[in-house]
């Protein structure tokens, strides 16, 4: 471990008490997509106290962007991103700082992500041991609602041009003090579909008078299973899951309508396009063969998260210099979960890294679980990673 690496960890260690308090405050007061009013205000209050150079609010409703200028005349700029939102679910973690808001829970660790970036901001604003500009993005609505896409659409990178953007997520199951990262596709795309079959209702005893959407829906569920198994290249990972099937209201009535819904995941835009097209074609053919109307609503929520090679090699080195080469997994399996940081990576090169939340004990409880809590012991490592990244990416000459 080099001098500056020990220094970054040591400096962040001095903030450990404060960071733990911030994290637990945010955890106890969770807010969901585009409603992160108190969380954003808390972030702004801290940033003002740190003396950052610029604070911009109201981007994508509740998003906050801060700018810290380094020493020197470099015009280079990079972005660091943390998400702020919680999930609509109840918490049963049993911790003292558990959610005070019924039905809302920081079950994905965004409270920790926000805190680690705040810790780094405090240190970077105080020391400014870099030449250029760092743009700190505190993003709303990562869960399902694509807050990153909204920020990009509202001109995030036009207002704050950067040469690269970086993100980080805690992962239960990876030991504390460890990282995992890989170039190329890292997290899957997230698409959703809703299929409405409009048939013709009739008496359950006289099916010949109607066009039964339940039978047609059941047929379609089976047909959709062939999209991955018989259309997608077997060497390309892909998932299509039908997760909803709603129809009917009585034992003896064949209903007018049936609705199917589900999710599609893959790692390349080409497979994404192929799967959408195939779903539509199957629905068109089924509608034609049964003489019913089938409507497809297909939404591409998140693209695949694809790390660019150069930035990933750089981030791998940063992580290795911080915790040691043996503690950085450079060949983790890509995850079928998705991440809206992908929208930022469509605009600028960058790298998304996983930080271990713990392989046993409290830190190992999976995200999106009622018992999950972010592991405070990794706050220093995560904040030090951000500091080291900025000082190395924008070095003073």
RALINUR-V272372 format. One record per run of one state. SS is the DSSP state (~ for helix, > for strand, _ for the rest). FROM is the first residue (numbers start at 1). TO is the last residue. If there is no record, write none. Layout:
SS/FROM/TO
SS/FROM/TO
//
This chain:
_/1/2
~/3/14
_/15/15
~/16/28
_/29/36
~/37/50
_/51/53
>/54/59
_/60/62
>/63/69
_/70/76
>/77/83
_/84/86
>/87/87
_/88/104
>/105/105
_/106/109
~/110/127
_/128/132
>/133/139
_/140/146
~/147/153
_/154/155
~/156/159
_/160/163
>/164/172
_/173/178
>/179/180
_/181/183
>/184/187
_/188/189
>/190/198
_/199/199
>/200/200
_/201/201
>/202/203
_/204/206
~/207/209
_/210/210
>/211/211
_/212/212
~/213/231
_/232/237
>/238/247
_/248/252
>/253/254
_/255/256
>/257/266
_/267/268
~/269/290
_/291/292
>/293/302
_/303/304
>/305/307
_/308/308
~/309/323
_/324/324
~/325/327
>/328/329
_/330/334
>/335/335
_/336/341
~/342/347
_/348/349
>/350/358
_/359/360
~/361/364
_/365/375
~/376/393
_/394/397
//
